[in-house]
Amino acid sequence: MDIVEREPAGPWEGFLAAPARGADAGVLVLSGSSGRIERERARLLARQGITALAIRWFGGKGQPPGICEVPLETFTSGVGFLRDGGARRIGVLGLSKGAEAALLTAVREPRVDVVVALSPTSLVWCNVGPGRDGADRPYRSSWTWRGRPLPFVPMDDSWTPAGPAGGPVAIRGWYERSERTFAERRPAAAIPVETARADLLLVAGGDDELWPSLPHAERLAERRRAAGRTVRLIARADAGHRPLLPGESLPPPSPRFRHGGTPEADALLGEAAWPHILDALRG
């Protein structure tokens, strides 16, 4: 399918890929803590007949340098851009911290029809990196809404990684320990997906070594089902933190973090999820 590409004018740096013949469905595409603009993923979706807007949501001009008190209005403005461009069905697709943002956006933005959350969390977490003041401690919320920080779970800095020093580390245990240490903060920090009108598709691997995305996805699904809301969970026990969608390039290994899984398992999870992702976004 022929597509057109451009850098749209907006309050953020972005990349728009759209079918040349137009599309009824539009999706906001969010990276995780890499902070990159997901151009390849946007092109992939556009070739499937979906207008895709990928934006930089931190680290850009006028934005926090880290994932610290990022306004959720950053994402609702992207939803509005797609709606103003003629999309009648709006999705938000995010990975990891981008999935956290996508879920929170759908809770607050009724124009979102579907969320695709890859390697999600069921909680609001603290900042990853510095805020506008350049400080990363004490911990603050990752997000704000209408100028107010969202309740969050901080990290337990008494945790230390196991294994040989000098190489990439698995930090899943850090998140699991922090949940236990700050258990009293979990209820207020829970993402209330049961209140979102959007459909919800969750994709997670059981071998995720960055954070426990599959247990969190199961929590999200349980709350949605208990509320009588739409949800689908696609999981694979041996996949890691980065599902690989068909046609995407294999990401380079991180020098800092272990993501778990294998290229083969991550690709199989992405392949299993792909038709459901397209069906959900197209409606």
SETIMI-333911 format. One line per 8 residues: number of its first residue (from 1); their letters; for each residue x, y, z of N, C-alpha, C. Coordinates in pm, whole numbers, plus 50000, padded with zeros to 5 digits. Each point is the difference from the previous one (the first is absolute). Layout:
// SETIMI-333911
NUM = a = X/Y/Z/X/Y/Z/X/Y/Z; ... $
END
This chain:
// SETIMI-333911
1 = mdiverep = 50085/49881/50000/49915/50119/50000/50088/50124/50000; 49967/50096/49912/50074/50126/49996/49967/50084/50122; 50105/50062/50056/49979/50085/50116/50067/50135/49978; 49954/50098/50075/50062/50134/49999/50053/50026/50140; 50111/50074/50005/50065/50027/50127/50026/50150/50011; 49988/50050/50124/50035/50139/50025/50024/50021/50149; 50060/50113/50031/50019/50040/50139/49894/50105/50032; 49899/49963/50077/49888/50092/50023/50036/50111/50097 $
9 = agpwegfl = 49931/50111/49985/50015/50109/50096/49919/49966/50124; 50062/50012/50116/49930/49971/50124/50082/50048/50118; 49951/49977/50120/50075/50039/50120/50113/49903/50033; 50027/49905/49910/50102/49898/50019/50067/49974/49865; 50118/49941/50004/50065/49951/49879/49933/49870/49962; 49962/49985/49874/49926/49881/49962/50025/49956/49858; 49945/49883/49969/50012/49940/49866/49866/49937/49966; 49944/50037/49887/49870/49950/49957/50017/49916/49875 $
17 = aapargad = 49948/49878/50005/49996/49912/49883/49855/49963/49977; 49952/50017/49878/49858/49977/49971/49984/49935/49864; 49897/49915/49985/49971/49945/49867/49969/50113/49903; 50052/49989/49879/49979/50106/49901/49853/50021/49969; 49920/49894/50011/49857/50010/49970/49918/50044/50120; 50066/50026/50115/49930/50041/50120/49963/49879/50087; 49951/50029/50120/49968/49893/50093/49896/50047/50100; 49915/49908/50042/49903/50030/50105/50060/49985/50139 $
25 = agvlvlsg = 50105/49918/50013/50060/49971/50130/50132/50075/50015; 50023/50052/50119/50126/50067/50031/50053/49951/50133; 50132/49997/50014/50061/49950/50123/50117/50088/50039; 50006/50033/50128/50113/50071/50059/50099/49895/50047; 50125/50008/49955/50101/49898/50025/50104/50056/50097; 50018/49931/50113/50087/50049/50107/50111/49900/50027; 50123/50050/50007/50114/49918/50038/50000/49979/50151; 50092/49919/50046/50024/49986/50142/50107/50097/50046 $
33 = ssgriere = 50083/49957/50094/50097/50091/50059/50117/50032/49909; 50004/49942/49878/50102/50041/49903/49980/50146/49959; 49875/50045/50000/49970/50138/49962/49999/50025/49851; 50021/49897/49919/50007/50023/49856/49861/50019/49939; 49998/50057/49882/49878/50008/49920/49992/49872/49918; 49893/49925/50016/49989/49866/49941/49959/50006/49852; 50092/50047/49918/49971/50017/49857/49974/49866/49931; 50082/49900/50028/49983/49871/49933/49863/49940/50033 $
41 = rarllarq = 49962/50005/50126/49870/49944/50041/49885/50078/49936; 50015/50133/49989/49896/50081/49936/49985/49963/49853; 50112/49981/49931/49993/49960/49858/49934/49864/49985; 50033/49910/50088/49943/49866/49995/49848/50005/50012; 49951/50081/50093/49856/50012/50019/49933/50070/49882; 50067/50102/49945/49942/50073/49887/49985/49908/49879; 50094/49908/49981/49991/49905/49888/49884/49903/50018; 49946/49994/50120/49882/49917/50028/49870/50081/49999 $
49 = gitalair = 50008/50124/49952/49880/50080/49982/49960/50084/50120; 50096/50028/50090/49972/50075/50122/50091/50122/50005; 49943/50117/50020/50081/50120/50018/50070/49994/50134; 50133/50018/50000/50078/49982/50122/50081/50125/50029; 49983/50052/50120/50074/50116/50047/50092/49956/50113; 50131/50009/49977/50098/49969/50103/50059/50131/50050; 50006/50017/50133/50048/50127/50054/50112/49976/50102; 50082/50104/50018/50095/50003/50111/49927/50062/50119 $
57 = wfggkgqp = 49995/49925/50110/49919/50049/50112/50082/50038/50122; 50131/49982/49995/50089/50060/50099/50136/50016/49935; 50080/50089/50056/50133/50022/49946/50007/50094/49882; 49886/50054/49957/49998/50093/49889/49991/50144/50048; 49989/50091/49906/49992/50142/50032/49876/50028/50086; 50021/50065/50114/49891/50035/50088/49946/49884/50081; 50066/49883/49995/49953/49882/50072/50097/49964/50113; 49954/49927/50101/50093/49952/50103/50110/49916/49936 $
65 = pgicevpl = 50124/50009/50048/50107/49919/49942/49986/49852/50031; 49930/49966/50106/49973/49861/50034/49851/49976/50010; 49963/49879/50039/49858/49967/50016/49960/50042/50140; 49981/50127/50017/49974/50058/50131/49895/50108/49986; 49883/49975/50059/49889/50095/49996/49971/50045/49856; 49990/49901/49912/49962/50025/49861/49850/50024/49995; 49955/50112/49943/49855/50025/49995/49928/49900/49909; 49893/49941/50050/49920/49911/49915/49935/50077/49885 $
73 = etftsgvg = 49993/50132/50013/49949/50081/49890/50087/49988/49874; 50127/49958/50018/50085/49972/49885/49934/49898/49908; 49936/49900/50060/49940/49892/49923/49857/50033/49956; 49926/50071/50083/49865/50038/49956/50008/50098/49882; 50107/50079/49992/50016/50088/49883/50025/49918/49875; 50073/49887/50013/50019/49912/49886/49870/49936/49956; 49917/49961/50095/49868/49946/49968/49917/50104/49925; 50005/50124/50048/49927/50106/49933/50050/50026/49859 $
81 = flrdggar = 50133/49990/49980/50057/50019/49867/49945/49895/49903; 49994/49875/50043/49948/49894/49914/49852/50020/49971; 49926/50039/50103/49857/50023/49981/49977/50115/49903; 50075/50108/50015/49986/50115/49910/50041/49965/49857; 50087/49899/49987/50043/49957/49867/49903/49907/49932; 49890/49967/50065/49896/49921/49935/49986/49858/50048; 50083/49955/50092/49988/49863/50050/49873/49987/50083; 49923/49896/49971/49876/49978/50073/50017/49900/50114 $
89 = rigvlgls = 50104/49918/49994/50032/49907/50109/50144/50029/50042; 50019/50026/50129/50129/50044/50051/50057/49895/50095; 50124/49962/49976/50070/49909/50089/50125/50064/50056; 50049/49946/50109/50130/50036/50055/50076/49870/50022; 50117/49990/49940/50085/49882/50011/50130/50040/50067; 50032/49937/50112/50121/50035/50072/50072/49878/50052; 50130/50012/50014/50085/49895/50055/50054/50044/50134; 49990/49915/50102/50065/50021/50130/49950/50130/50064 $
97 = kgaeaall = 50087/50098/50022/49953/50128/50056/49900/50066/49906; 50015/49977/49870/49901/50050/49905/49866/49932/50016; 50001/49872/50042/49875/49931/50029/49935/50057/50125; 50081/50032/50099/49949/50065/50121/49930/50131/49963; 50064/50078/49913/49941/50126/49954/49872/49976/49921; 50001/49898/49915/49883/49971/49917/49879/49965/50086; 50021/49916/50101/49890/49961/50088/49946/50120/50076; 50089/50083/50053/49957/50117/50075/49928/50101/49912 $
105 = tavreprv = 50042/50010/49874/49933/50091/49906/49857/49954/49974; 49983/49870/49979/49866/49948/49973/49906/50019/50118; 50053/49995/50122/49918/50022/50119/49944/50142/50001; 50077/50095/49946/49962/50142/50008/49947/50059/49870; 50017/49929/49889/49964/50054/49869/49894/49911/49934; 49873/50044/50002/49893/49915/49946/50005/49982/49849; 50082/50078/49931/50010/49983/49855/50087/49880/49961; 50068/49938/50095/50080/49881/49971/49908/49879/49992 $
113 = dvvvalsp = 50004/49929/49887/49914/49884/49978/50068/49868/50035; 50133/49996/49993/50072/49876/50027/50141/50032/50047; 50050/49919/50094/50138/50008/50045/50067/49866/49973; 50118/50006/49940/50086/49883/49985/50120/50022/50091; 50009/49923/50107/50104/50017/50102/50097/49883/49992; 50121/50027/49951/50105/49899/49989/50087/50006/50124; 50017/49887/50068/50081/49992/50122/49956/50106/50101; 49874/49995/50043/49945/50108/50082/50027/49983/50148 $
121 = tslvwcnv = 49958/50099/50075/49994/49997/50145/49857/50034/50041; 49960/49956/50118/49868/50035/50051/50007/50115/50100; 50121/50053/50023/50022/50105/50098/50065/50122/49937; 49978/50115/50061/50077/50120/49971/50130/49992/50079; 50113/50015/49931/50130/49993/50066/50063/50138/50010; 50108/50004/50073/50073/50126/50019/50079/50035/49874; 50063/50114/50007/50078/50049/49887/50115/49908/49963; 50029/49999/49871/50120/49935/49946/50085/50111/49942 $
129 = gpgrdgad = 50098/50045/50076/50081/50112/49956/49952/50132/50056; 50063/50110/49958/49976/50130/50061/49875/50070/49949; 49951/50091/50082/49893/50089/49960/50055/50128/49940; 49914/50100/49986/50041/50126/49939/50108/50071/50081; 50008/49968/50131/50101/50062/50084/50134/49928/49995; 50008/49892/49922/50124/49926/49988/50025/49899/50109; 49910/49989/50097/50018/49909/50113/49919/49873/49979; 50058/49885/50043/49925/49876/49992/49965/49943/50137 $
137 = rpyrsswt = 50039/50067/50107/49964/49963/50136/49961/50128/50075; 49909/49995/50094/49920/49883/50038/49906/49959/49888; 49950/49877/50009/49913/49949/49896/49873/50084/49989; 49957/50018/49877/49874/50068/49968/49920/49914/49904; 49879/50039/49972/49917/49924/49908/50054/50011/49857; 49977/49896/49923/50032/50008/49857/49908/50096/49927; 49878/50024/50052/49896/50067/49922/49928/50108/50080; 49946/50096/49928/49907/50096/50058/49874/50005/49914 $
145 = wrgrplpf = 49893/50046/50061/49874/50026/49928/49944/50131/50053; 49980/50095/49910/49952/50133/50035/50089/50063/50107; 50129/49976/49986/50098/50062/50086/50027/49931/50132; 49928/49891/50027/50015/49930/50128/50067/49864/49979; 50104/49968/50077/50065/49869/49987/49905/49887/50039; 50010/49889/49927/49920/49883/50032/50066/49922/50115; 49920/49938/50087/50057/49913/50103/50085/49890/49935; 50110/49963/50067/50096/49909/49938/50065/49910/50104 $
153 = vpmddswt = 50066/49896/49950/50082/49911/50083/50146/50038/49977; 50076/50032/50105/50142/50029/49985/50082/49872/49994; 50130/50015/49978/50091/49887/49997/50069/49984/50135; 50023/49876/50038/50072/49969/50123/50150/49995/49966; 50072/50105/50037/50140/50010/49962/50093/49912/50083; 49946/49921/50092/50083/49904/50071/50023/49874/49916; 49927/49986/49889/50016/49883/49912/50133/50007/49927; 50065/49887/49984/50124/49991/49922/49987/49885/49902 $
161 = pagpaggp = 50051/50017/49878/49986/49894/49899/50091/49882/50031; 49952/49882/49961/50081/49879/50013/50074/49976/49869; 50104/49919/50005/50072/49963/49880/50130/50075/49985; 50076/49971/49892/50132/50061/49981/49991/50150/49977; 50096/50073/50055/50004/50145/49984/50051/50037/49862; 49959/50115/49953/50051/50054/49875/49916/49973/49878; 49908/49905/50007/49917/49969/49885/49858/50050/50019; 49915/49977/49901/49859/50039/50016/49934/49923/50114 $
169 = vairgwye = 49907/50066/50068/49937/49940/50117/49850/49985/49977; 49942/49901/50067/49855/49983/50004/49947/50078/50120; 49906/50090/49977/49948/50082/50110/49856/49966/50035; 49950/49890/49946/49864/49956/50037/49987/49988/50151; 50101/49942/50064/49995/49983/50144/49991/50131/50076; 50054/50105/49943/49992/50133/50063/49855/50047/50005; 49928/49981/49888/49859/50038/49998/49918/49912/50094; 50029/49871/50001/49925/49910/50087/50024/50034/50148 $
177 = rsertfae = 50125/50029/50034/50029/50036/50139/49935/50133/50036; 50003/50096/49909/49942/50131/50029/49850/49989/50022; 49933/49912/49925/49857/49977/50024/49974/49950/50141; 50086/49911/50047/49982/49947/50136/50032/50106/50105; 50108/50074/49978/50043/50100/50098/49895/50109/50016; 49942/50042/49889/49905/50112/50002/49858/49950/49969; 49965/49886/50059/49870/49938/49973/49884/50093/50034; 50019/50086/50099/49890/50090/50040/49970/50105/49893 $
185 = rrpaaaip = 50093/50020/49907/49980/50100/49895/49940/49942/49873; 49990/49868/49996/49950/49937/49878/49855/50033/49968; 49908/50001/50095/49860/50029/49963/49982/50135/49931; 50064/50103/50054/49985/50133/49940/50070/50009/49865; 50106/49918/49980/50078/50005/49876/49946/49907/49892; 49900/49918/50031/49945/49907/49901/49937/50076/49884; 50027/49957/49879/49941/50064/49882/49857/49947/49985; 49898/50086/50010/49861/49952/50003/49945/49968/49861 $
193 = vetaradl = 50055/49897/49938/49960/49967/49863/49853/49959/49991; 49944/49960/50112/49859/49961/49998/49908/50119/49970; 50050/50122/50012/49917/50119/49974/50013/50050/49857; 50096/49948/49923/50022/50048/49863/49897/49940/49906; 49946/50081/49911/49905/49949/49902/50070/49928/49886; 50129/50019/49984/50076/49941/49890/50008/49848/50014; 50006/49931/49885/50036/49860/49999/50146/49987/50041; 50038/49883/50051/50136/49983/50052/50060/49869/49950 $
201 = llvaggdd = 50117/50012/49937/50079/49885/49956/50135/50005/50070; 50034/49893/50071/50123/49991/50076/50090/49893/49940; 50130/50031/49990/50097/49906/49945/50118/49996/50096; 50036/49879/50049/50105/49992/50100/50072/49866/49994; 50127/50002/50039/50082/49880/50006/50031/49960/50143; 49996/49872/50027/50025/49951/50135/50145/50005/50042; 50093/50017/49903/50143/50007/50031/50050/50143/49997; 49912/50096/50014/50038/50142/50006/50090/50021/50122 $
209 = elwpslph = 50123/50046/49977/50094/50023/50108/50013/50147/50038; 49927/50088/49929/50006/50142/50035/49900/50033/50110; 49876/49954/49983/49900/50008/50107/49899/49888/49977; 49918/49967/50100/49911/49884/49991/49874/50030/49919; 50017/50015/49869/49889/50046/49918/49886/49899/49991; 50030/49870/49997/49890/49904/49988/49913/49996/50125; 50056/49993/50122/49912/50009/50118/49919/50129/50004; 50060/50110/49956/49926/50126/49998/49891/49997/49894 $
217 = aerlaerr = 50028/49941/49885/49897/49989/49896/49885/49914/50049; 50031/49896/50074/49894/49914/50055/49914/50076/50101; 50062/50087/50079/49922/50083/50092/49906/50093/49924; 50054/50064/49895/49918/50091/49920/49881/49925/49939; 50028/49882/49944/49894/49921/49938/49894/49959/50102; 50045/49962/50118/49906/49958/50104/49906/50115/50040; 50056/50119/50014/49917/50114/50038/49902/50038/49889; 50046/49990/49875/49910/50030/49889/49884/49900/49996 $
225 = raagrtvr = 50032/49873/50014/49895/49897/49993/49902/50014/50115; 50052/50032/50117/49913/50017/50117/49902/50114/49979; 50042/50100/49921/49913/50115/49972/49916/49980/49875; 50012/49883/49934/49923/49974/49880/50050/50074/49879; 50129/50036/49999/50059/50077/49891/50078/49909/49905; 50018/50047/49877/50070/49924/49898/50149/49994/50028; 50058/49879/49987/50144/49983/50017/50043/49873/49930; 50121/50001/49945/50062/49880/49945/50147/50003/50042 $
233 = liaradag = 50049/49885/50046/50140/49987/50041/50068/49896/49912; 50108/50043/49933/50082/49911/49920/50134/49985/50072; 50036/49878/50037/50120/49979/50081/50078/49881/49947; 50129/50001/50033/50088/49887/49968/50100/49988/50114; 50011/49882/50059/50079/49983/50121/50148/50027/49979; 50054/49972/49880/50144/50013/49979/50040/50130/49933; 49906/50092/49979/50032/50128/49937/50041/50103/50105; 50073/50102/49957/50052/50100/50091/49925/50131/49995 $
241 = hrpllpge = 50072/50109/50020/49941/50132/50017/49965/50067/49867; 50060/49955/49891/49984/50072/49874/49940/49909/49892; 49866/49987/49994/49939/49923/49892/50042/50059/49865; 50029/49914/49905/50045/50043/49867/49888/49974/49901; 49944/50108/49946/49889/49987/49906/50053/49960/49863; 49920/49929/49921/50045/49956/49868/50044/50119/49914; 50121/49990/49944/50053/50106/49917/50089/50099/50072; 50007/49991/50134/50085/50090/50076/50143/49948/50008 $
249 = slpppspr = 50094/50093/50010/50141/49965/50016/50025/49953/50143; 50091/49907/50014/50038/49952/50133/50074/50111/50074; 49953/50041/50118/50069/50108/50072/50135/49953/50050; 50097/50091/50007/50131/49960/50053/49990/49970/50149; 50086/49912/50051/49997/49972/50144/50039/50123/50081; 49937/50016/50116/50030/50114/50086/50130/49974/50076; 50088/50101/50009/50121/49983/50081/49973/50009/50149; 49880/50046/50038/49970/50023/50142/49904/49899/50059 $
257 = frhggtpe = 49898/49957/49921/49893/49920/50058/49978/49871/49921; 49965/49897/50075/49957/49875/49939/49850/50005/49980; 49957/49969/49878/49858/50007/49968/49933/49864/50004; 50077/49893/50008/49942/49867/50004/49958/49952/49863; 49946/49877/49997/49956/49943/49875/50114/49966/49907; 49966/49968/49877/50095/49976/49891/49943/50067/49876; 50084/50027/49899/49945/50057/49876/49888/49915/49941; 50016/49868/50008/49899/49910/49944/49869/50009/50077 $
265 = adallgea = 50007/49994/50134/49878/50006/50081/49933/50136/49990; 50080/50107/49998/49942/50134/49989/49930/50018/49866; 50058/49943/49893/49937/50008/49869/49872/49917/49994; 50000/49884/50066/49880/49917/50002/49886/50067/50077; 50034/50070/50109/49898/50075/50072/49944/50112/49913; 50089/50074/49932/49954/50106/49912/49915/49948/49885; 50038/49883/49946/49923/49940/49892/49862/49958/50048; 49993/49945/50121/49870/49959/50054/49910/50120/50028 $
273 = awphilda = 50062/50109/50044/49922/50119/50036/49957/50082/49879; 50077/49994/49892/49982/50093/49888/49858/50002/49943; 49939/49887/49966/49863/50009/49946/49901/50059/50098; 50020/49974/50129/49911/50057/50101/50021/50151/50013; 50125/50045/49986/50029/50143/50003/49930/50070/49884; 50012/49943/49881/49936/50062/49884/49848/49999/50013; 49943/49889/50044/49854/49993/50017/49954/50104/50104; 50075/50014/50110/49960/50094/50105/50006/50143/49950 $
281 = lrg = 50106/50033/49928/50015/50139/49954/49898/50033/49890; 49973/49903/49914/49904/50027/49893/49855/49995/50048; 49977/49926/50110/49865/49990/50053/49911/49909/49919 $
END
